[in-house]
Amino acid sequence: SVVIGIFCSLKNIDSNGLINCSYRKIRFQEVQPDISYYIGDNANIIPRGTSIVDLDTYPSPDLVIEIANTSLSDDKGEKRLIYEDLKVKEYWIVDVKNVDIIAFTMVDGGSKRITESQVLPGLLIDVLKEALQQSRSINQNQVIASLLSQFQERE
């Protein structure tokens, strides 16, 4: 979430990150992604401090991120289908064991793999993967410095 905050700040993109927020919708299973974001025009739609979002009142988050340590197959399968049905725009899975990030855009009731974020244009998934890999061997400040350099190069 630090990475997304830095990227949004540099690119002047409004965002609101929610950690372990529950999303409820009539006739749907409640979901509680590890991290979710409302981006751009939706950034201020959810009141600050909200921990349960009624999706019959508010839109689904633009981006959902699941941190998969032991839940990778569930995150790739059942949860992805739920997020497709809830019309989340983008879904990322952080595969902790394999130090990987799998990103999907949700389109036409389905999903497809992407290499660049659609909701955060210019954010390459490979850059995030590299930062995740670096975080295993260098400290957080060094990872952030590397990301800042890469984000600024792409401007």
Summary of the structure (lengths in Angstrom):
residues: 155
radius of gyration: 15.2
end to end distance: 20.8
largest distance: 45.8
contacts: 442
relative contact order: 0.15
helix: 32%
strand: 28%
